[in-house]
Amino acid sequence: MTAVDGAHLAPDLPVLTVDEITAGRPFVMLVPHPDDDLLGAAMLMRQAQQRGIACGVVFLTSGQASHHHPDWPPEKLAQTRRAEALDGLTILLDAPPSVLFCDLPDGAVASHWDATTLACIAAFCQSNGAHTLITTDPGDAHVDHKAAFGIASMLWQQGAIAALWTMPVGSRIDGHSPGDMFRQLPFDNDKDSDCKLRAMDAHRTQRGHVIAPEHGFTLTDEMIEPFLQAEFFWPVAGVDAILEAPNDPGEFDALFSQSADPWAYDQAPYEQVRFARTIAALDGRQFERGLEIACAAGVLTERLARCCDALVAVDASRAAIGHARRRLQPWPNVDIRLARMPDQFPEGSFDLIMLSDFLYYLGLRGLVALVETCLARANPGAVIVLVNYLGPMAIAIDGEKAAEAAIAAAALLGWHPTRQERNDTMRIDRLEAAR
């Protein structure tokens, strides 16, 4: 295989420098499986080292579920893949980085990481003097890639690192373009592309050199080729110029002053499906006291009112609240309030808390703070429902990131998804506490 021209870039995507990503300081890669680090950020690591910027790598799993073959039991495959990861880094870098293998179950990271895992990775980041953490983007389809982002978001929230970036890996393996919301790091030259390819070839189990493709995953030449053109990254937290969350009530007041239904909640097919699937996620339960955060003009509120003996609905927009109060006049069990989250959380506790199409407006810190408050105010047996739009959004936290960060924050307090569904435009996650 011949490396493509290293100067080839994705059209129209802004170009990054190593210093912009790393702030010129040590960084850590947090990846689900051996080879994700090389696919997503080999050139970042190589160019950083050439500039004297140190890097460490955390592998959450050893990739022991990538193949199923009688001659390759999980223990043997894990040991081999750990060795391949080290070999690839040795080919790529003049001085191999420090490495941490967490050995979580491949394919089940989400249900096996815990506070001890966080503490171990945080200590590794500290020992490496890491300023920045780079992890897989939750837009990747693989569940471990999503969980890696959730773990990374908690590390940032706890102050283990100062900045958080994501990189698309699984989505690009599946043949998707990186998308308009990423920025690109170009390769310096074709020599760098060739070096990345040689490092990838060290992962012999994944390249089909030692295990036949019919027994599991194989990283083909066609899959690798796009990764030899440029690498892509997106800042999530700690990069101030990019991360302003659009949570100004004045912006929403302007929208609702012009129209009682600025997003066509009453007519748009997407919205009608969203509301129907949201109610279906409640499985027909009746709740004593519910809370809807960001109720807008009350379209979903009207449906939730049928499911709750008492319902508190809040929004930060005074204009939206006016529309909601008029709409909900026939429902005396609904209390519409003006409140900005998470600072003005309603008093009392709740059996249902609805967070629909809202979390990404808070930024990562506000999102985690709100989720933690929701959990603290949830009654025993309560349900928390997350609904997130999955289309492109020109903000740091999109729907996938919002959902995975919220799930990770909840997991640390013993809450986990009990129902999850998604389509091309939305995902719904119902969370409940372990019993």
C-alpha positions as CSV (number, residue, x, y, z in Angstrom):
1,M,0.0,0.0,0.0
2,T,1.3,3.4,-0.9
3,A,0.6,6.3,1.4
4,V,-1.4,9.1,-0.1
5,D,-0.1,12.7,-0.4
6,G,0.4,13.9,3.1
7,A,-0.6,17.4,2.1
8,H,-4.2,16.3,1.2
9,L,-6.7,18.0,3.6
10,A,-10.4,17.7,4.1
11,P,-12.1,20.6,2.2
12,D,-13.2,23.6,4.3
13,L,-12.2,22.4,7.7
14,P,-10.0,24.8,9.7
15,V,-6.4,23.7,10.2
16,L,-4.9,23.1,13.6
17,T,-1.4,23.1,14.9
18,V,0.0,20.8,17.6
19,D,0.4,23.7,19.9
20,E,-3.3,24.7,19.6
21,I,-4.3,21.1,20.6
22,T,-1.8,20.6,23.4
23,A,-1.2,24.2,24.5
24,G,2.5,23.2,24.1
25,R,2.3,21.0,27.2
26,P,2.2,17.3,27.9
27,F,-0.9,15.4,27.0
28,V,-2.5,12.0,27.4
29,M,-4.4,9.9,24.9
30,L,-7.3,8.0,26.5
31,V,-8.5,5.2,24.1
32,P,-10.7,2.2,24.3
33,H,-8.6,-0.3,22.4
34,P,-5.0,-0.8,21.2
35,D,-4.7,0.8,17.8
36,D,-7.3,3.6,18.4
37,D,-4.4,5.8,19.5
38,L,-2.5,5.4,16.2
39,L,-5.5,5.6,14.0
40,G,-6.8,8.8,15.5
41,A,-3.7,10.6,16.6
42,A,-0.4,9.0,15.5
43,M,0.7,12.2,13.8
44,L,-0.3,14.4,16.7
45,M,1.9,12.2,18.9
46,R,4.8,12.2,16.4
47,Q,4.7,15.9,15.7
48,A,4.4,16.7,19.4
49,Q,7.4,14.6,20.3
50,Q,9.4,16.4,17.5
51,R,8.5,19.7,19.3
52,G,9.5,18.3,22.7
53,I,5.9,17.8,23.9
54,A,5.5,14.6,26.0
55,C,2.6,12.2,25.6
56,G,1.2,9.3,27.6
57,V,-1.4,6.7,26.5
58,V,-4.1,5.0,28.5
59,F,-5.7,1.9,27.0
60,L,-9.1,1.1,28.7
61,T,-9.2,-2.4,27.3
62,S,-6.7,-4.8,25.8
63,G,-9.0,-5.5,22.8
64,Q,-9.6,-9.1,23.8
65,A,-13.0,-9.3,22.1
66,S,-11.9,-8.3,18.6
67,H,-11.7,-11.9,17.4
68,H,-13.1,-15.3,18.2
69,H,-10.9,-18.2,17.3
70,P,-10.1,-21.4,19.3
71,D,-6.4,-20.8,19.0
72,W,-6.8,-17.2,20.3
73,P,-8.6,-17.3,23.6
74,P,-9.2,-13.8,25.1
75,E,-6.2,-13.9,27.5
76,K,-3.8,-14.7,24.6
77,L,-5.4,-12.1,22.4
78,A,-5.2,-9.5,25.1
79,Q,-1.5,-10.2,25.7
80,T,-0.7,-10.1,22.0
81,R,-2.6,-6.8,21.5
82,R,-0.8,-5.2,24.4
83,A,2.5,-6.1,22.8
84,E,1.3,-4.8,19.4
85,A,0.4,-1.5,21.0
86,L,3.8,-1.1,22.4
87,D,5.5,-2.2,19.1
88,G,3.4,0.4,17.2
89,L,4.3,3.2,19.5
90,T,8.0,2.2,19.3
91,I,7.9,2.4,15.5
92,L,6.1,5.7,15.6
93,L,8.1,7.6,18.2
94,D,11.8,7.9,18.9
95,A,11.1,7.6,22.6
96,P,8.0,5.5,23.4
97,P,5.5,7.2,25.8
98,S,4.5,6.0,29.2
99,V,1.5,3.6,28.9
100,L,-1.3,2.4,31.2
101,F,-3.4,-0.6,30.5
102,C,-6.6,-0.6,32.5
103,D,-7.7,-4.1,31.2
104,L,-11.4,-3.4,31.4
105,P,-13.7,-5.8,29.5
106,D,-13.6,-5.2,25.8
107,G,-17.1,-4.2,24.7
108,A,-18.3,-3.5,28.3
109,V,-16.3,-0.5,29.5
110,A,-19.5,1.4,30.3
111,S,-20.6,-1.1,32.9
112,H,-17.2,-1.8,34.5
113,W,-15.4,1.5,35.0
114,D,-15.8,3.2,38.4
115,A,-14.3,5.8,40.7
116,T,-11.2,3.6,41.2
117,T,-10.7,3.6,37.4
118,L,-11.0,7.4,37.4
119,A,-8.5,7.7,40.2
120,C,-6.0,5.5,38.5
121,I,-6.2,7.4,35.2
122,A,-6.1,10.7,37.1
123,A,-2.9,9.7,38.8
124,F,-1.4,8.7,35.5
125,C,-2.3,12.1,34.0
126,Q,-0.7,13.8,37.0
127,S,2.5,11.7,36.8
128,N,2.8,12.7,33.2
129,G,2.1,16.4,33.9
130,A,-0.8,16.3,31.4
131,H,-2.6,19.5,30.6
132,T,-4.8,18.0,27.8
133,L,-6.7,14.7,27.4
134,I,-7.6,13.4,23.9
135,T,-10.2,10.7,23.6
136,T,-12.5,9.0,21.1
137,D,-15.5,11.0,20.0
138,P,-18.9,9.6,21.2
139,G,-20.2,9.9,17.6
140,D,-18.3,6.7,17.0
141,A,-20.7,3.8,17.0
142,H,-18.7,1.5,19.2
143,V,-20.0,1.5,22.8
144,D,-16.5,1.6,24.3
145,H,-15.7,4.7,22.2
146,K,-18.7,6.4,23.8
147,A,-17.8,5.2,27.3
148,A,-14.3,6.5,26.8
149,F,-15.6,10.0,26.3
150,G,-17.8,9.7,29.4
151,I,-14.8,8.8,31.5
152,A,-12.8,11.6,29.9
153,S,-15.5,14.1,30.7
154,M,-15.5,13.1,34.4
155,L,-11.7,13.4,34.5
156,W,-12.0,17.0,33.2
157,Q,-14.9,17.8,35.6
158,Q,-12.8,16.6,38.5
159,G,-9.8,18.7,37.5
160,A,-7.5,15.8,36.5
161,I,-6.8,17.7,33.2
162,A,-7.3,21.2,32.0
163,A,-8.5,20.7,28.4
164,L,-10.4,17.9,26.6
165,W,-10.5,17.1,22.9
166,T,-12.1,14.3,21.0
167,M,-11.1,12.5,17.7
168,P,-13.3,10.5,15.4
169,V,-12.0,6.9,14.9
170,G,-14.8,4.4,14.6
171,S,-16.9,6.6,12.4
172,R,-14.0,7.0,9.9
173,I,-13.4,3.2,9.9
174,D,-17.0,2.9,9.0
175,G,-16.4,5.2,6.0
176,H,-17.9,8.4,7.3
177,S,-16.3,11.8,6.8
178,P,-15.2,13.6,9.9
179,G,-18.0,16.1,9.6
180,D,-18.0,19.9,9.6
181,M,-17.6,20.2,13.4
182,F,-14.0,18.9,13.4
183,R,-10.7,20.6,12.7
184,Q,-7.8,19.0,11.0
185,L,-4.2,18.4,11.7
186,P,-2.2,18.0,8.5
187,F,0.7,15.7,8.1
188,D,4.1,17.4,7.7
189,N,5.1,15.1,4.7
190,D,4.6,11.7,3.1
191,K,7.4,10.3,5.4
192,D,5.0,10.8,8.3
193,S,2.2,9.0,6.5
194,D,4.6,6.1,5.8
195,C,5.6,6.0,9.4
196,K,2.0,5.9,10.6
197,L,1.3,3.0,8.2
198,R,4.3,1.0,9.5
199,A,3.1,1.6,13.0
200,M,-0.3,0.4,12.1
201,D,1.1,-2.7,10.6
202,A,2.5,-3.6,14.0
203,H,-1.1,-4.5,14.9
204,R,-0.8,-7.8,13.1
205,T,-3.9,-9.3,14.7
206,Q,-6.1,-6.4,13.4
207,R,-4.5,-6.3,10.0
208,G,-5.4,-9.9,9.2
209,H,-1.8,-11.1,9.3
210,V,-2.2,-13.8,12.0
211,I,-6.0,-14.3,12.3
212,A,-8.2,-14.8,9.3
213,P,-10.7,-12.0,8.7
214,E,-13.7,-14.4,9.1
215,H,-12.9,-14.8,12.8
216,G,-13.3,-11.1,13.7
217,F,-12.4,-7.5,12.9
218,T,-9.9,-6.8,10.2
219,L,-8.4,-3.3,9.6
220,T,-8.1,-3.2,5.8
221,D,-6.0,-1.0,3.6
222,E,-9.2,0.8,2.5
223,M,-10.1,1.5,6.1
224,I,-6.6,2.9,6.9
225,E,-6.2,5.1,3.9
226,P,-8.3,8.1,5.1
227,F,-6.3,8.1,8.3
228,L,-3.1,8.7,6.3
229,Q,-4.4,12.0,4.9
230,A,-5.1,14.1,8.0
231,E,-6.2,13.7,11.6
232,F,-9.2,15.4,13.1
233,F,-10.0,16.8,16.5
234,W,-12.7,18.8,18.3
235,P,-12.3,20.8,21.5
236,V,-14.9,20.0,24.2
237,A,-13.7,21.8,27.3
238,G,-10.9,24.1,28.5
239,V,-10.4,25.9,25.2
240,D,-12.2,29.1,25.9
241,A,-12.4,30.7,22.5
242,I,-14.5,27.9,21.1
243,L,-16.6,26.8,24.0
244,E,-19.3,29.4,24.7
245,A,-22.5,27.5,25.5
246,P,-25.5,29.2,24.0
247,N,-27.4,29.4,27.3
248,D,-28.4,33.1,27.3
249,P,-32.1,33.5,28.1
250,G,-32.2,36.6,26.0
251,E,-31.6,34.7,22.8
252,F,-34.5,32.4,23.6
253,D,-36.7,35.3,24.7
254,A,-36.1,36.9,21.2
255,L,-37.2,33.6,19.5
256,F,-40.3,33.2,21.6
257,S,-41.3,36.8,21.3
258,Q,-41.4,36.4,17.5
259,S,-43.3,33.0,17.7
260,A,-45.0,30.8,20.2
261,D,-43.5,27.8,18.4
262,P,-40.1,28.8,16.8
263,W,-39.1,25.2,16.3
264,A,-42.5,24.0,15.0
265,Y,-43.0,21.6,17.9
266,D,-46.6,21.3,17.0
267,Q,-46.1,20.4,13.3
268,A,-42.5,19.2,12.6
269,P,-42.3,15.4,12.0
270,Y,-39.1,15.1,14.0
271,E,-40.7,16.8,17.0
272,Q,-43.8,14.7,16.9
273,V,-41.7,11.5,16.8
274,R,-39.5,12.9,19.6
275,F,-42.5,13.5,21.9
276,A,-44.1,10.2,21.1
277,R,-40.9,8.2,21.8
278,T,-40.3,10.2,24.9
279,I,-43.6,9.3,26.4
280,A,-43.2,5.7,25.3
281,A,-39.9,5.6,27.2
282,L,-41.9,6.0,30.4
283,D,-43.5,2.6,29.9
284,G,-47.0,3.8,30.9
285,R,-46.0,4.7,34.4
286,Q,-47.8,7.3,36.4
287,F,-45.6,9.6,38.5
288,E,-46.5,11.3,41.7
289,R,-44.3,14.4,41.1
290,G,-42.5,15.2,37.9
291,L,-40.1,17.9,36.7
292,E,-39.5,19.0,33.1
293,I,-36.5,21.2,32.6
294,A,-36.5,23.6,29.6
295,C,-40.2,23.2,28.9
296,A,-40.2,26.0,26.2
297,A,-43.8,26.7,25.2
298,G,-45.2,23.6,26.9
299,V,-45.8,21.2,24.0
300,L,-44.1,18.2,25.7
301,T,-45.4,19.5,29.0
302,E,-48.9,18.9,27.9
303,R,-48.2,15.3,27.3
304,L,-46.3,14.8,30.5
305,A,-49.2,16.3,32.5
306,R,-51.1,13.2,31.7
307,C,-48.4,11.0,33.3
308,C,-47.9,13.0,36.5
309,D,-50.2,13.7,39.4
310,A,-48.2,17.0,39.8
311,L,-45.7,18.4,37.3
312,V,-43.3,21.3,37.7
313,A,-42.1,22.7,34.4
314,V,-39.3,25.3,34.2
315,D,-37.6,27.4,31.5
316,A,-35.1,30.3,31.6
317,S,-37.1,32.3,28.9
318,R,-39.8,34.6,30.3
319,A,-41.4,34.7,26.9
320,A,-41.5,30.9,26.6
321,I,-43.0,30.7,30.1
322,G,-45.8,33.0,29.1
323,H,-46.7,30.8,26.1
324,A,-46.5,27.6,28.3
325,R,-48.8,29.1,31.0
326,R,-51.4,29.9,28.4
327,R,-51.2,26.5,26.8
328,L,-51.3,24.6,30.2
329,Q,-54.3,26.5,31.6
330,P,-56.5,23.4,31.4
331,W,-54.0,21.5,33.5
332,P,-54.2,22.5,37.2
333,N,-51.7,19.9,38.1
334,V,-48.9,21.8,36.2
335,D,-46.8,24.5,37.9
336,I,-44.9,26.6,35.3
337,R,-41.9,28.5,36.7
338,L,-39.2,30.8,35.4
339,A,-35.8,29.3,36.5
340,R,-32.4,29.1,35.0
341,M,-30.5,25.8,35.4
342,P,-28.7,24.5,37.3
343,D,-28.6,27.4,39.8
344,Q,-32.3,27.8,40.3
345,F,-33.3,24.2,40.6
346,P,-36.9,23.8,42.1
347,E,-37.2,22.8,45.7
348,G,-38.4,19.4,46.7
349,S,-37.8,15.9,45.2
350,F,-39.2,14.2,42.1
351,D,-40.2,10.8,40.7
352,L,-39.6,11.8,37.1
353,I,-37.1,14.3,35.7
354,M,-37.2,15.1,32.0
355,L,-34.2,16.6,30.3
356,S,-35.2,16.9,26.6
357,D,-33.2,18.7,24.0
358,F,-31.5,20.8,26.5
359,L,-28.3,19.5,28.1
360,Y,-25.9,20.7,25.3
361,Y,-26.8,24.3,26.0
362,L,-25.1,24.2,29.4
363,G,-21.5,23.3,28.4
364,L,-19.8,20.3,30.0
365,R,-19.4,21.8,33.5
366,G,-23.0,23.0,33.7
367,L,-24.3,19.8,32.3
368,V,-22.6,17.6,34.9
369,A,-23.6,20.0,37.7
370,L,-27.3,19.7,36.6
371,V,-27.2,16.0,36.4
372,E,-25.7,15.7,39.9
373,T,-28.4,18.0,41.3
374,C,-31.1,15.9,39.5
375,L,-29.8,12.7,41.1
376,A,-29.7,14.4,44.5
377,R,-33.3,15.4,44.2
378,A,-34.6,12.1,42.8
379,N,-36.9,10.0,45.0
380,P,-36.2,6.3,45.4
381,G,-37.4,4.5,42.3
382,A,-37.3,7.7,40.3
383,V,-36.7,7.9,36.5
384,I,-34.5,10.4,34.7
385,V,-35.0,10.7,30.9
386,L,-32.4,12.2,28.6
387,V,-33.5,13.1,25.0
388,N,-30.8,14.5,22.7
389,Y,-30.8,15.6,19.1
390,L,-28.1,13.9,17.0
391,G,-27.8,16.3,14.1
392,P,-24.8,18.7,13.6
393,M,-24.5,21.5,16.2
394,A,-21.9,24.3,16.0
395,I,-21.2,24.1,19.8
396,A,-18.7,22.2,21.9
397,I,-21.2,19.7,23.3
398,D,-23.5,18.0,20.8
399,G,-26.2,15.4,21.5
400,E,-23.9,12.4,21.7
401,K,-21.4,14.2,24.0
402,A,-24.3,15.5,26.2
403,A,-25.8,12.0,26.6
404,E,-22.5,10.2,27.3
405,A,-21.3,12.9,29.8
406,A,-24.6,12.7,31.6
407,I,-24.6,8.9,31.8
408,A,-21.0,9.0,33.1
409,A,-21.9,11.5,35.8
410,A,-24.9,9.4,36.8
411,A,-22.8,6.2,36.8
412,L,-20.5,7.5,39.5
413,L,-23.6,7.9,41.7
414,G,-25.0,4.4,41.0
415,W,-27.4,5.3,38.2
416,H,-27.4,3.5,34.8
417,P,-29.5,3.3,31.6
418,T,-32.4,0.9,31.9
419,R,-33.7,1.7,28.4
420,Q,-31.9,3.2,25.4
421,E,-33.0,3.8,21.9
422,R,-31.9,5.9,18.9
423,N,-32.5,6.7,15.3
424,D,-30.6,8.9,12.9
425,T,-31.7,12.1,14.5
426,M,-32.2,11.5,18.3
427,R,-31.3,9.3,21.2
428,I,-33.3,8.6,24.3
429,D,-31.7,7.3,27.5
430,R,-33.7,6.4,30.6
431,L,-31.7,6.3,33.8
432,E,-32.6,4.6,37.1
433,A,-30.7,3.9,40.3
434,A,-29.4,0.4,41.0
435,R,-31.7,-1.5,43.4
